């Protein structure tokens, strides 16, 4: 029996096939997409500035959550991806809003805090009529509890400033007030009466809304439907004194914040929304892109929990924001992630730099480190791309002598500083 050939084992070895993401689903890689990097970091910063706590929700929800969410919208419910898990019917997260509302009542947050301000973001997945998967990266701001119209205006202002800070100047904010449940019921009947003899001029979907939530007709994109509705009575004529005063107060608050808006008495949010309703749109090569919508979600959270809570929020698409930036060729500067860029050269220097990394971060200084084999020139280029104001260079000689080269990244000026004084010097340069 002869000896096996050297390549015999390798020739029979299993070579796995490359696995890619499912068609219709996308990745976010901030390293290769500067627009995503800026959008996500800007959203996080605005959330912190406006005092919102971050909330993360699971990718799977009880399917009944969406049955309640889309109670009068079977077409929307049909888009939800349904799966069976451990003998239970579950849904892949199809909308961020119900997933943000659920924890509030499930965890009884109302017993722990009089006012809660949350910000969330994450992927949602739907399926189209051909059952192809479609993904979107959504974001939302939501406030719960004993807030007033000033907090409401603060959310609207925060979203508006977030978009403006990215360079999306060609945006418009349309706002309306559809009242509370009693007002909506009275107005809905008036709208049905107006459309009673015009049923055959409506599209099939709007005809369905006549027997359900008639306000959803205002969400139709059909031009014939919109032309017909232009002569309909407006909800503003049906508001009671409380709602009129509330709407006046929110508009005055937006004026105070210098947020431009347009009154649109024919705009209504999705099912479950009430009182203040608004939408932010942006032009893109002649087309109108809806970035997101805001409303009171009291009716929606009651449909989900069976309990009455006051909540107002804005929900939108970060994917749409990112694509608008690209389509409009808006250049964005990658935000500074690090205050100090470490440049170790050689094994001994890398070990010393590891200790230096610990000393700096202990002082709450953000540090970008590179312990690979790149040369000093490449690492300094990377320091510039990271927008770090200070680079700390340490070669073998500096490591042995307990010294560090401090370089001002912008000017290129360098000086040698002893290790025991470097942290204090860095804090001084950063204005700490």
CORWO-V908731 format. One record per run of one state. SS is the DSSP state (@ for helix, = for strand, . for the rest). FROM is the first residue (numbers start at 1). TO is the last residue. Records with the same first field share a line. If there is no record, write none. Layout:
BEGIN
SS=FROM-TO + FROM-TO
END
This chain:
BEGIN
.=1-7 + 13-33 + 50-52 + 55-59 + 70-73 + 78-79 + 81-81 + 86-87 + 93-95 + 107-108 + 112-114 + 128-132 + 146-148 + 166-170 + 178-180 + 202-203 + 211-213 + 220-222 + 230-234 + 239-240 + 258-261 + 264-273 + 285-286 + 297-297 + 306-310 + 328-339 + 345-346 + 363-366 + 371-375 + 386-389 + 395-395 + 402-402 + 409-413 + 430-432
@=8-12 + 34-49 + 63-69 + 74-77 + 96-106 + 109-111 + 149-165 + 181-201 + 204-210 + 214-219 + 223-229 + 235-238 + 241-257 + 298-305 + 318-327 + 347-362 + 376-385 + 396-401 + 419-429
==53-54 + 60-62 + 80-80 + 82-85 + 88-92 + 115-127 + 133-145 + 171-177 + 262-263 + 274-284 + 287-296 + 311-317 + 340-344 + 367-370 + 390-394 + 403-408 + 414-418
END
